[in-house]
Amino acid sequence: MSEKVSLERLEQMTAQLTPEEQIKLIASIGQRLSKMRISGGTEALWRKEYASRIEAFVKMSEEMAAEPISEVDSARDIREIREERSSGL
């Protein structure tokens, strides 16, 4: 059985992912939500919840797009630092 995770904890865990992994997570959640219907609710309630989730998705996507590219390629930066250190010995 899966364990429930608070939204705050999930946000902390998501922040540890690379931007590429965060985008994949957003896409996965979006696909799941597009297939899901809120049980016991009316169509209007379902549409309102869906619109709210889409707005959150778009906001997160825009924030990800606004991040500087240099933060995304940290592996390259680490390689360059190692090469500089090894060539200086």
Residue, then its C-alpha position, 0 to 999 in steps of 0.5 A: m500500500s502506498e504511503k500518503v505524502s503531504l503537499e509540503r513534503l512532495e514540494q520538497m522532494t520535487a525540488q530535489l529533481t533536475p528540471e528535466e525530471q520535474i518536467k517529466l513529472i508534470a507531464s505524467i501528472g497532467q496525463r493522469l489528471s486528464k484521464m481522471r474524473i472526480s468521483g461523486g462530483t458534478e461535471a461543473l465541479w470536475r471542470k473547476e478542479y481540472a482547470s485549477r490543476i491546469e493553472a498550477f501546471v502552467k504556473m510551474s511550467e513557466e517557472m521552470a522555463a524562466e530558470p537560467i540555462s546554466e543551472v540545468d547543465s551542472a554536470r558539465d560545470i562539475r566536469e570542467i572544474r575537475e578538468e581544471r583541477s587535474s590540469g593544475l596538478 
